[in-house]
Amino acid sequence: MNKLTINACPLCGGTHLDKKMTCTDFYASGEQFDLLQCKDCGFHFTQGFPVEKEIGKYYETPDYISHSDTKKGMMNELYHLVRMRMLQNKAKLINHTTGKSSGKILDIGTGTGYFSHTMQCKGWSVEAIEKSAQARAFAKKNFNLDVKDESGLNNFSAGSFDAITLWHVMEHLEHLDETWERLHELLADNGYLIVAVPNCSSYDGQKYKEFWAAYDVPRHLWHFTPDTIQKLGNKHHFTLVNYLPMPFDAFYVSMLSEKYKKSSFSFLRGMYTGAIAWFHSLGNKEKSSSIIYVFRKNGYEE
């Protein structure tokens, strides 16, 4: 298998890289991967992850929820309950951020299509991208969405979209710089980029360390903090205009982390840690388990 070895920081280009920890792929393969941190800018990333053409097998499990829509198990049932509320919150965020009640939106990594369907129902013209053929088929069957595969990103015209969203997708994308450059090109001059990613400087991230479920190696290649994702946006001519905590993520991630630790009463322990993490995020949203970042394409003035 071809694996990518990174010798210079993808964010700043620095070569002072330290091993932070070794994490296990608890979800699929049981393999171990090192997490490195750039001493110059603080960016974290997975070292030695499989290249894009070969990483597919690490997603090939019937329980990978964003592709299969499984409701098997208590944690996945909880995920679905929370998702229905979050879909409405996400739609409100798009309308509030853009100042529009309709427009053109691109959802990258749409999974089984729930968010794209929600935005269609709200009156938006939606394009969607998804790598998984299984998830695309689900979106077609259940929502009649014509979701494009990843090559479809190259077929849109510059300035096509009022908003582009990536909900827990950016951490999966191998070609980080190229992706941000393309997103900047595709947005209209008054367009917004909304990115949700796990926060490895969160309360639960610091507590669980190598067992933190949101490291999710090797599927998660990049591990962001509020500081490093803002630097990434600046690098590609975006301005961070807002960021919002995703408080429910801490419960799901903590329960899964306790399961990976093989803790007794993992559900209850995870709920307890999730509650503590939630309270921490109330006082400091930069400690939230996951964060939604709202970027504006540079050149647009309020």
Secondary structure as GFF3:
##gff-version 3
##sequence-region A 1 302
A	DSSP	beta_strand	3	4	.	.	.	ID=ss1
A	DSSP	beta_strand	17	24	.	.	.	ID=ss2
A	DSSP	beta_strand	32	38	.	.	.	ID=ss3
A	DSSP	beta_strand	44	46	.	.	.	ID=ss4
A	DSSP	beta_strand	49	50	.	.	.	ID=ss5
A	DSSP	three_ten_helix	55	59	.	.	.	ID=ss6
A	DSSP	alpha_helix	65	68	.	.	.	ID=ss7
A	DSSP	alpha_helix	74	98	.	.	.	ID=ss8
A	DSSP	beta_strand	104	108	.	.	.	ID=ss9
A	DSSP	alpha_helix	114	121	.	.	.	ID=ss10
A	DSSP	beta_strand	125	129	.	.	.	ID=ss11
A	DSSP	alpha_helix	133	143	.	.	.	ID=ss12
A	DSSP	three_ten_helix	150	155	.	.	.	ID=ss13
A	DSSP	beta_strand	161	167	.	.	.	ID=ss14
A	DSSP	three_ten_helix	170	172	.	.	.	ID=ss15
A	DSSP	alpha_helix	176	186	.	.	.	ID=ss16
A	DSSP	beta_strand	187	198	.	.	.	ID=ss17
A	DSSP	alpha_helix	203	208	.	.	.	ID=ss18
A	DSSP	three_ten_helix	209	211	.	.	.	ID=ss19
A	DSSP	three_ten_helix	213	215	.	.	.	ID=ss20
A	DSSP	beta_strand	222	223	.	.	.	ID=ss21
A	DSSP	alpha_helix	226	235	.	.	.	ID=ss22
A	DSSP	beta_strand	238	245	.	.	.	ID=ss23
A	DSSP	alpha_helix	249	260	.	.	.	ID=ss24
A	DSSP	alpha_helix	266	283	.	.	.	ID=ss25
A	DSSP	three_ten_helix	285	287	.	.	.	ID=ss26
A	DSSP	beta_strand	290	297	.	.	.	ID=ss27
###
